[in-house]
């Protein structure tokens, strides 16, 4: 056995032998696949990947290295990374270190040199499932026994692991090629953003759209939010099962009808549950930067960035004033909801485009327009 050998063993016993990538050791989590061709550093630092091992379907990853700017949170959160081949000598004027070194620096165990197409097809056909990557234990039979004891992601509260503990204000604007992260315009709206694992580019987009943003922990109550007298409340993305965070569902239920609300990803699912609906686990989730979504009002097709394992059943909220607004064209799942009378809407995908296309960036303007409309109302909202 080579000193760099590593194994991936899945819950159903499927085993892949490859080469260690990043930190030596062992990691476990739900193994999923992501179809993006780039954005690996944003993916690693997206808190929504807490509890998951990410398989990149594109064969060459790491071409442009890693830097200090392309991060979506205070640290990487993915449990592990699997690639076909990690570029050992990245080439980019923005790159500072290789992907392998970045993973080592942050203690992330990875795997390369396996047939990621075969792994992706297996996960597509059999569904996402728990797995272990190990360069410390190379006995597949012993790893198969251990993987059976791993906890299921359904019902877990992973939000508590990634949410901040204290509120803070955000002031940084979007990134510009010629000057890096910019100073945004003065804020016109006061927005409180729930941090269930919020991506930094969401905060940058809100700030650039003219929002003064205060980020609060996911456990913040309805009363504590309303004490701040916000113009709007933002519900962030985050990891795991939305039913695992009933305290956030309860808080949001108390805010509906009292303040303008915009939710993304987990925030969309939380709103669905708060509206009395139900969510369910997808077979292998939606992870990537190339998912087609139809806007049901306009018929326009958006290519979107996505990262979620659960979906809202739109029929479960029908009759309460809610209606679906967007549809996933790959599997016809619900990608958006809105209330017909109240200033509340949400989408399942990621309009902040980090990584991913910018087709849906207009949704941040829709949020500010909705807050402005409420302010103009005779009763002041």
TAWOMO-V15317 format. One record per residue. N is the residue number from 1. RES is the residue in three letters. BURIAL is + if it has 9 or more other C-alpha atoms within 8 Angstrom, else -. Layout:
BEGIN
N;RES;BURIAL  N;RES;BURIAL
END
This chain:
BEGIN
1;UNK;-  2;UNK;-  3;UNK;-  4;UNK;-  5;UNK;+  6;UNK;+  7;UNK;+  8;UNK;+  9;UNK;+  10;UNK;+  11;UNK;+  12;UNK;-  13;UNK;-  14;UNK;-  15;UNK;+  16;UNK;-  17;UNK;+  18;UNK;+  19;UNK;+  20;UNK;+  21;UNK;+  22;UNK;+  23;UNK;+  24;UNK;+  25;UNK;-  26;UNK;+  27;UNK;+  28;UNK;+  29;UNK;+  30;UNK;+  31;UNK;+  32;UNK;+  33;UNK;+  34;UNK;+  35;UNK;+  36;UNK;+  37;UNK;+  38;UNK;-  39;UNK;+  40;UNK;-  41;UNK;+  42;UNK;+  43;UNK;+  44;UNK;+  45;UNK;+  46;UNK;+  47;UNK;+  48;UNK;+  49;UNK;+  50;UNK;+  51;UNK;+  52;UNK;+  53;UNK;+  54;UNK;+  55;UNK;+  56;UNK;+  57;UNK;+  58;UNK;+  59;UNK;+  60;UNK;+  61;UNK;+  62;UNK;+  63;UNK;+  64;UNK;+  65;UNK;+  66;UNK;+  67;UNK;+  68;UNK;-  69;UNK;-  70;UNK;-  71;UNK;+  72;UNK;+  73;UNK;+  74;UNK;-  75;UNK;-  76;UNK;+  77;UNK;+  78;UNK;+  79;UNK;+  80;UNK;+  81;UNK;+  82;UNK;+  83;UNK;+  84;UNK;+  85;UNK;+  86;UNK;+  87;UNK;+  88;UNK;-  89;UNK;-  90;UNK;+  91;UNK;-  92;UNK;-  93;UNK;-  94;UNK;-  95;UNK;+  96;UNK;-  97;UNK;+  98;UNK;+  99;UNK;+  100;UNK;+  101;UNK;+  102;UNK;+  103;UNK;+  104;UNK;+  105;UNK;-  106;UNK;-  107;UNK;-  108;UNK;+  109;UNK;+  110;UNK;+  111;UNK;+  112;UNK;+  113;UNK;+  114;UNK;+  115;UNK;-  116;UNK;+  117;UNK;-  118;UNK;-  119;UNK;-  120;UNK;+  121;UNK;-  122;UNK;+  123;UNK;+  124;UNK;+  125;UNK;-  126;UNK;-  127;UNK;+  128;UNK;+  129;UNK;+  130;UNK;+  131;UNK;+  132;UNK;+  133;UNK;+  134;UNK;+  135;UNK;+  136;UNK;-  137;UNK;-  138;UNK;+  139;UNK;-  140;UNK;+  141;UNK;-  142;UNK;-  143;UNK;+  144;UNK;+  145;UNK;-  146;UNK;-  147;UNK;+  148;UNK;-  149;UNK;-  150;UNK;-  151;UNK;-  152;UNK;-  153;UNK;+  154;UNK;-  155;UNK;+  156;UNK;+  157;UNK;+  158;UNK;+  159;UNK;+  160;UNK;-  161;UNK;-  162;UNK;+  163;UNK;+  164;UNK;+  165;UNK;-  166;UNK;-  167;UNK;+  168;UNK;-  169;UNK;-  170;UNK;+  171;UNK;+  172;UNK;+  173;UNK;+  174;UNK;+  175;UNK;-  176;UNK;-  177;UNK;-  178;UNK;-  179;UNK;-  180;UNK;-  181;UNK;+  182;UNK;+  183;UNK;-  184;UNK;+  185;UNK;-  186;UNK;-  187;UNK;+  188;UNK;-  189;UNK;+  190;UNK;+  191;UNK;+  192;UNK;+  193;UNK;+  194;UNK;+  195;UNK;+  196;UNK;+  197;UNK;+  198;UNK;+  199;UNK;+  200;UNK;+  201;UNK;+  202;UNK;+  203;UNK;+  204;UNK;+  205;UNK;+  206;UNK;+  207;UNK;+  208;UNK;+  209;UNK;+  210;UNK;+  211;UNK;+  212;UNK;+  213;UNK;+  214;UNK;+  215;UNK;+  216;UNK;+  217;UNK;+  218;UNK;+  219;UNK;-  220;UNK;+  221;UNK;-  222;UNK;+  223;UNK;-  224;UNK;-  225;UNK;+  226;UNK;-  227;UNK;-  228;UNK;-  229;UNK;-  230;UNK;+  231;UNK;+  232;UNK;+  233;UNK;+  234;UNK;+  235;UNK;+  236;UNK;+  237;UNK;+  238;UNK;+  239;UNK;+  240;UNK;+  241;UNK;+  242;UNK;+  243;UNK;-  244;UNK;+  245;UNK;+  246;UNK;-  247;UNK;-  248;UNK;+  249;UNK;+  250;UNK;+  251;UNK;+  252;UNK;+  253;UNK;+  254;UNK;-  255;UNK;+  256;UNK;+  257;UNK;-  258;UNK;-  259;UNK;+  260;UNK;+  261;UNK;+  262;UNK;+  263;UNK;+  264;UNK;+  265;UNK;+  266;UNK;+  267;UNK;+  268;UNK;+  269;UNK;+  270;UNK;+  271;UNK;+  272;UNK;+  273;UNK;+  274;UNK;+  275;UNK;+  276;UNK;-  277;UNK;+  278;UNK;+  279;UNK;+  280;UNK;-  281;UNK;+  282;UNK;-  283;UNK;+  284;UNK;+  285;UNK;+  286;UNK;+  287;UNK;+  288;UNK;+  289;UNK;+  290;UNK;+  291;UNK;+  292;UNK;+  293;UNK;+  294;UNK;+  295;UNK;+  296;UNK;+  297;UNK;-  298;UNK;-  299;UNK;-  300;UNK;-  301;UNK;-  302;UNK;+  303;UNK;+  304;UNK;+  305;UNK;+  306;UNK;+  307;UNK;+  308;UNK;+  309;UNK;+  310;UNK;+  311;UNK;+  312;UNK;+  313;UNK;+  314;UNK;+  315;UNK;-  316;UNK;-  317;UNK;+  318;UNK;+  319;UNK;-  320;UNK;-  321;UNK;-  322;UNK;+  323;UNK;+  324;UNK;+  325;UNK;+  326;UNK;+  327;UNK;+  328;UNK;+  329;UNK;+  330;UNK;-  331;UNK;-  332;UNK;-  333;UNK;+  334;UNK;+  335;UNK;+  336;UNK;+  337;UNK;+  338;UNK;+  339;UNK;+  340;UNK;-  341;UNK;-  342;UNK;-  343;UNK;+  344;UNK;+  345;UNK;+  346;UNK;+  347;UNK;+  348;UNK;+  349;UNK;+  350;UNK;+  351;UNK;+  352;UNK;+  353;UNK;+  354;UNK;+  355;UNK;+  356;UNK;+  357;UNK;+  358;UNK;+  359;UNK;+  360;UNK;+  361;UNK;+  362;UNK;-  363;UNK;-  364;UNK;+  365;UNK;+  366;UNK;-  367;UNK;+  368;UNK;+  369;UNK;-  370;UNK;+  371;UNK;+  372;UNK;-  373;UNK;-  374;UNK;+  375;UNK;-  376;UNK;-  377;UNK;-  378;UNK;-  379;UNK;-  380;UNK;-  381;UNK;-
END
